[in-house]
Amino acid sequence: MVDYIDEAKDILSGCLFIPKEKISDDADIHSVKGLDSLSFETIILEIERRTGREVDPVELLQMNSVKDLARLLERAR
């Protein structure tokens, strides 16, 4: 069974260069340190690489939390 919360935190950690332990399950994605347009694009590319599906950037913009990202990953599989 895939832990989508853990995978979402892994993506954010890798793309934003911050320790995964510093990202809470309920973290507001837009307030996570280091999130800018370049890292946003990196997150999109990483999601697409992991899921094999194209991500609509608008869909990512509508996310507010790590849990929202986890749900997106789960729907993509």
C-alpha positions as CSV (number, residue, x, y, z in Angstrom):
1,M,0.0,0.0,0.0
2,V,1.4,3.4,-1.0
3,D,1.6,6.1,1.7
4,Y,0.6,9.1,-0.5
5,I,1.3,11.6,2.4
6,D,4.8,10.3,2.7
7,E,5.3,10.5,-1.1
8,A,3.9,14.0,-1.3
9,K,6.4,15.1,1.5
10,D,9.2,13.3,-0.3
11,I,8.4,15.3,-3.5
12,L,8.3,18.6,-1.7
13,S,11.5,17.8,0.3
14,G,13.4,16.8,-2.9
15,C,12.2,19.7,-4.9
16,L,12.6,22.4,-2.2
17,F,15.7,21.0,-0.6
18,I,14.3,20.9,2.9
19,P,14.2,17.9,5.3
20,K,11.1,15.8,4.9
21,E,10.8,15.8,8.7
22,K,10.2,19.5,8.6
23,I,7.1,19.2,6.5
24,S,4.0,18.4,8.5
25,D,1.1,16.4,7.0
26,D,-1.1,19.5,7.2
27,A,1.4,22.0,6.0
28,D,0.2,24.7,3.7
29,I,2.0,24.1,0.4
30,H,2.1,27.8,-0.4
31,S,3.9,28.7,2.8
32,V,6.5,26.0,2.5
33,K,9.9,27.6,2.5
34,G,11.4,28.0,-0.9
35,L,8.3,27.6,-3.1
36,D,8.7,29.7,-6.1
37,S,7.9,29.4,-9.8
38,L,11.0,27.3,-10.6
39,S,10.4,24.9,-7.7
40,F,6.7,24.8,-8.7
41,E,7.7,23.6,-12.1
42,T,10.1,21.1,-10.6
43,I,7.3,19.7,-8.5
44,I,5.0,19.3,-11.5
45,L,7.8,17.5,-13.4
46,E,8.4,15.2,-10.4
47,I,4.7,14.3,-10.1
48,E,4.5,13.6,-13.8
49,R,7.6,11.4,-13.6
50,R,6.3,9.4,-10.7
51,T,2.7,9.0,-12.0
52,G,3.3,8.8,-15.7
53,R,0.5,11.3,-16.2
54,E,0.6,14.9,-17.3
55,V,-0.4,17.3,-14.5
56,D,-2.5,20.4,-15.2
57,P,-0.6,23.3,-13.4
58,V,-4.0,24.8,-12.5
59,E,-4.8,21.6,-10.6
60,L,-1.6,22.1,-8.6
61,L,-2.3,25.8,-8.0
62,Q,-5.7,24.8,-6.4
63,M,-3.9,22.6,-3.8
64,N,-3.5,24.1,-0.4
65,S,-1.9,21.3,1.7
66,V,0.4,18.3,1.6
67,K,-2.8,16.2,1.9
68,D,-4.1,17.8,-1.3
69,L,-0.9,16.8,-3.0
70,A,-1.3,13.3,-1.6
71,R,-4.8,13.1,-3.0
72,L,-3.6,14.3,-6.4
73,L,-1.0,11.5,-6.4
74,E,-3.5,8.9,-5.4
75,R,-6.0,10.0,-8.2
76,A,-3.2,9.9,-10.7
77,R,-2.5,6.2,-10.1
